[in-house]
């Protein structure tokens, strides 16, 4: 329950900051399957700032919908820093939004390996200034918990990016 209230608080702040600035955000989600978009659209008035989202669960969807080069997926795997970055940049460019947040990871219970264990998640936030990618290793906490933690982590990174760029604009 605490995670849900933190997500609501973060989502409210994100929508408020973006609306005040007249900016938009788009989501590109793999392992979270639309949960970040749901958290943002739970906020009344979010349509002023939330452009929409891409649920790119399949590798082909990443390539077709948000122009992630198939070569990146082949070379680094769908769960990688490189693909998370390409997802965020591709979503932002495809949607013509000011910001994008992307998440790709292994929620389990299967799919993990020694190099890429269950609970490995990459969160990327793209803006015109830069794209930030953060790796999380939540551990094998169960599919639902990993997905919830991924949403919370994504909202947190978006908030950090928005407040750091907001300070620079003043």
Secondary structure, DSSP 8 states (H G I E B T S, - for coil): -HHHHHHHHHHHHHHHHHHHHT--EEEEESTTTTHHHHHHHTSTTGGGTEEEEEE--SHHHHHHHH---HHHHHHH-SSSHHHHHHHHHHHHHHHT-SEEEEEEE--SSS---SSS-TTEEEEEEE-SS-EEEEEEE--S--HHHHHHHHHHHHHHHHHHHHHHHHHHH-
